[in-house]
Amino acid sequence: MNGRAYSIRVDGAKYGVGFGSALAMAISYPNNHSVLWAIIDGLLGWIYVLYFVLFRN
């Protein structure tokens, strides 16, 4: 397009993934009392957060 390079900013997605992982670990540790499970749930990120909200309330 007119010889210009266009780029898409993904700052929101980058920070969203980090926040989802931190939130998952913050929810997981008090519930499971396990650092290992907190790390695993942190890797799953938003998937664990949605699971917690939908099924563990």
Rosetta blueprint (number, residue, H / E / L):
1 M L
2 N L
3 G L
4 R L
5 A L
6 Y L
7 S L
8 I L
9 R L
10 V L
11 D H
12 G H
13 A H
14 K H
15 Y H
16 G H
17 V H
18 G H
19 F H
20 G H
21 S H
22 A H
23 L H
24 A H
25 M H
26 A H
27 I H
28 S H
29 Y H
30 P H
31 N H
32 N H
33 H L
34 S L
35 V H
36 L H
37 W H
38 A H
39 I H
40 I H
41 D H
42 G H
43 L H
44 L H
45 G L
46 W H
47 I H
48 Y H
49 V H
50 L H
51 Y H
52 F H
53 V H
54 L H
55 F H
56 R L
57 N L
